Structures are given as structure tokens and as C-alpha cells.
């Protein structure tokens, strides 16, 4: 009997995919930092029972409908807006993700961006490297305090809870806005629910953790930035499409906000000529919210585990389209 084929769209360690190699023919794109061309992805998916994808692989209707043997699309990410869920479900294909694993790691990065922006860490690094540090001065590289300030979390999910927990260590007041109020979180983490507008007006640091939906797309726009304090710092570790980047640039130019720390963007990767890169008070990183050895390894392992389960005729451990059933 012919073995099923699994196609992996990024180069990952062989030891991680050993469980797959015991039960399937595994083909893998041979580059980690180069995206698999669409035509190659389409060709390989058409021959595969399972595909291991990452957040920059667009699995659309044409790919799915051209893959008659496909049983599972295992996405190595929490989000899955890169996959046509409706079409996959229509064809009884499981769409898997990797929830919960990266909560702490992403919360760590949110605070790393917050602290780097507030205390001008990147700017200070370049100041020294460029030979500008000539003496000590009372106002040299002064930044902003984090402790005893007000943090506003937009999107109080699992990662939001972890961010709130870290904020308590800095004696911060934590406000949050969410689609629904979470009184249990308020009690456990001493947070306060408020409207979106109230959060924008009161918070010294605003962290976006929203998922991408029709309601959250372009949520942070000209109107939102205009309501923030002039001293506010905006942090985005949620979704790039939640932010109108032209409006963020304008807000920084006009001094409507003090700075920004950004892990995600509307289109990735961004060019080194991107308008946001001209601001000293903006810290950017290349979508590394989950990028630690420990967390990325666990994400890869769960993605493999999801595929193995489906190949064995079982339900995957983590999947998003619950309407798909095994018959």
C-alpha cells in the first residue's frame, strides 16, 4: 500500500519530523527564510494527504480544491487567517493550529517591546555604536517610567492574561477592553474593564492583542490614535491588519503618541524603507512573538502531532473547524 505524502513548507529539524517519517513520505521545502513558491506549493499539496504550513503560506480555495487527497492542513501558528477555513471544512479537511503554547513567550515579547520603547534601548544602542556618546548628561537618553503607570490591554485572551500578570510586577494599573467582560480575570489579576475609548484616553501603554476579524480590522486608525495621550506608547503583538499603518505614521509625525513597538505588520516582510522605520521612537522586530527555542520546538511538535493523529484516523489535538468529523 502506498504511503501518504506529507508536505512541509519550511525547513525544520529532522528530529521533529521523525514520527511522520515512520508512517508517511515526507517532502520538505529546503529553505527556512525563503517562502515556497505558490506553484510548487500547489503542486505538492495536490499530491499530499497532509501539509504542514506556517503563517505566511496562503492556503486558498484554489489550492484546497486542487488537492483531492488532502485530509489536514496543520498550521504552525495560533492564527489561521492564511487558510480558507470555509473551503477546507466543505471538503472535510481538518485545519489545525498551535494554541496556548506561545502565551507566555508572546507576553514576554510584548513587555520587551514596551520596555525597549519606553527606555529607548535600541536608540541608545545606536547612539553608542555611532560614536555619539561623549559624556554623561542629566537628560541624556531619558525615557519614560514603566512602574506605577497605566497599561491598557486590547483583547483580553490567554496572552492578555499573561501580559496583565507581568504588569503586576511593575505595580501597573491594568485596564482592558474585550468583546465580552471577564470578571474572573478582573478578580484574579486585579484588572479593570472599560470601553475602548476610555482605555485609549487613560492608558500610558496600549498593547494590541486582538485576533483578526471583520470587527478588528483597522481598529487602530486615525480616530483611535488621536484619542491616546501624547505620551502614550502603542505596542502591537496581535495582528498587523488591526492597524492602519499610514495613520500610525501620521500620529507619530504629529506627536499624537510618543512611540510604538511593533512585531506584526499589514504586509510581511516589510522593506527597510518602510515609513515607520524613520522614527527613532519606533522599535520593530520581524514577527518573533513566539520565537524562542523552547516555544518554537513545542509548536513544531504539536503541528506534527496533529498530522500524525489524522493519518492514524484520529482527531487532531488542536483544530479549529469543529464541523469536520471522522467517518
N, C-alpha and C positions, 0 to 999 in steps of 0.2 A: 504494500500500500504506500502510495506517495505521501511523503511528509508535507505538512502545511508549511507555507513560507511566511516568515515574519520580516518586515522591512523596518529598519531603524534609520531615522532621518538625520541623526547626528552621530559622530564618533564617540562612543562611550567605552569604558573599561571592559575588557573581555570577561573578567571575573564576575561582573554584574550580570552578564547575559548567559552565563553558563547554564542556568536552569532552562532557558529557551533552547539552547543548542542540543539539549538532551532529547527534545521532542519535536524540533522543527528545523527547517533550513533557514538560517538567519543570514540576511543580507544587510549590510550597513553602509551608509554614506561615509566616505573616508575622510571627511573634514569636520572639525568641531566648530570652527569660526567662519565657515563658508556655507551658505544656505544651499540645500539641494535644489537644483533647477526644477521648475514646475513640471516639465515634460518627463524628466526622469522619475519624479515622484509619482506622476500619473501612471507611467508605465509599470513601475514596481508595485504600486497599490493594486493595479489590475490583476496582478498575479498572486497577491497576498491574502492570507487569512487574517492577519493582524498587522497593524502598523503602529510603531512607536513614534509619537510626534512630540514636538516642542512648540512653545507658544508662537513662534514665528512661521510655522508651517500652516498655510491656509488649506484646509480640507473642505472644499466647497462641493456643491451639488454635482458638478461635472466629474470630479474625482470619485465621489461615492457611487454614482450611478454607473461608472465605468469599471467598478470593482465587484463583480458578481460573487466572489468567494469571501469577501470581507465580512468578518464577524465582530471585530473590535478595533476601535481607534483609541489607543491609550496615550493620553496627553500628559506629558511630564510638567504639569502646572496645576495650580488651583483653578485658574480661569480656563474657559473653553470657548471664548467668543471667536476663536480662529477656526472653529468647526461648525459646519451646518448641522445643528442638532436635529432639526426637523426632518431633514432628508435621511440622516442616519437612523433615526427612530422609525421612519417609514419603511426602511429596509431591514429592520430588526438588527441593527448594528449597535453594540454597546459603545458608549462614549465614556471613557474613564478619565479620572483626574487624580491629583495627589493632595487632598485636603489635610489640614491640621499639622502636617509635618513641619511646615515652614513658619508657623505662627511666631514663635519666639525669635527666630532668626530675622524675620522681616521687621519685627518690633525693634530689635537691636539696631537695624539699619535706619529705621525712622529716627531713632534718637541720635545715631551717628550723624545723620544729615542735619538734624536740629542743632546739635552741639557744634558741628563744623561751621554752620552758617552763623549761628549766634556769636561764636567766639573767633570767627574769621580765620579758621585754621588753614584752609587752602590758600587764602590770600597771604597769610603770614609766611607760609612755606615759600611761596614765590617771592615774597619780599626779601627773604634771606638768600634764596638761590640767585636772585638777580643782583645781589651785591648792594642792596639798598639799606641794609641795617648798619648804620654808622654810630649810633649811640642810643642810650635809653631816654625815653621821654614820657612825661606824665600821661599823654594822650596817644602814645604810640600803639597802634593796632587795638584800640579799645573796642570791645564788643558789647554784648548785652548779657545780663544775668539770665540764668535759666531757673534757678531755685526761687521758690515763692512767686512764680509767675502763673498766668492762666493758660492752660493748654486746652485747645478745642479739637475734639476728635469727630470727624465727619465720617460716619459708617462704623458703628459700634458692633462689629462682629468679633470673631475669635482673636484676630490680630489686634483689633481695637482694645480689647480687654488687656492684652499683653502690654500695649503701649501705656494704658492707664496705670497698670501695675508698676511700670518703670517710673512713671511720673511721680508716684507717691514717694519714691526715694529722693526726689528733688523738692519735696514739700510743695508741689504744684497743686493749684486748684484745677480740677478737671471738669470741663463741660463736654457734653456730647450731643450730637444730633443723629438721629437714626430714623428709618422708616417707621419703626414702632418703638415705643418706650420700653426700656428693660430695667424694671425696678429691682430685680435680683442683682444686677450688675451695680446699680446705684448703691445698694446696701453693702455689697461685698467689697467694692473698690472706691467707695466714697466719691462717686461721680454725680453730676447734676445734668438732668435732661433739659434741653432748651430748643427753641426754634432755630432754624438755620441762620436767619438774620441776626438773632440775638448772639449766637455763637460768633459770627463774623465780627460783630461790633465789640465784643468783650475779650476775645482771646488774644494773647500775645503771640502764641504759636498755634497754627492751624494745620492739622495733619489730615490729609485726604486718604481714606481707606475704602472708598466706595467701589463696589463692583460696577461693571459696565452694563447699563440697561438704557432703555429709551429715556427714562426719567433722569438718569445721572449723566448722560452725555452732555457736555458743555455746561455742566453745573457751575464750574468756576469760570465766570465770564466777567465782562466789564463791570456789570452791576455788582457782582459779588466782591470783586477786588476793591471797588470804591467804598464798600461798607466796612472794610477792615481798617484797623488802626494804621496810622502811618509808620508805626514802629513794629508792625506785625511781620512775622516770618511764616511763609507758606511752605509746607512740606508735602510732596506727593509721592507716596509709595503704593497708591491704588491703581488707577488706570489713566493712561495718557489722554484718552478721549474725553475724560471728565473735565479737562482744562482747555479753554480757548487760548492757545499759546500767544497769539497776537495781542490779546487783551492783557495777558500776564506781562508781556514785554512793555506794553503801554503803561501799566500800573507801576512797573519798576522805573521807567523813564520819568514819570510824573511824580515819583516819590510817594505814591499812594500806599505802598508797602515797603518794608525795609530790605527784604531779601527772600530767597527761595532755595530750597534743597530738593532736587528732583532726581528720581530714579527711573521714571517712566515718561514716555513722550507719545504724541499722536502718531507719528511715524518713526519707526526704529529700523536701523540705527540712525542717529542724527548726524549731520555733517559738522565738521569742525568750524564751519562758517555759520552755524545756526545763530540767529539773533540773540538768543538767551545767553550765549557764551561770552558776550561782550561786557557783561556785568560782573564786577568784582564780587558783588554780594550774592551771586548765584553759584551754588555748588551742584554739579551734575555728576552722576555716575551711570554706567551703562547697563541699567536694568539688572541689578545684582541683589535684589531683596532677599533671595534665598541662597545666595552664593557663599556658602561655607562648605568645607569638605564633608562635614557630618550630614548636613541637611541635604545637599545635592545627592549624596550617596543614597540616603534613605528615599529620596524622591525617585531615583532611578530604580531602586529595588522594588518599590511599590508599583511602579509602572510595569516592570517585568512580571511581578506577581499577578497583576490584573490580567495580563495577557495569558499567563500560564493557566490561570483559573478558567478562562474562556476556552482555551484549547482542550482542557480536561472536561469540558461540558458543565462547568460550574459557573455560578455568578461571580463577577469580579468583586474584589473587596471594596472598591470605591468607583461608583459610576453615577452619572447624572441623569440619564434618561430612563427613569424607573418603569416606563411603559414597556420597555423591551423585556421579553420573557424567554426562558428556555423551554422548548417544546420537545 
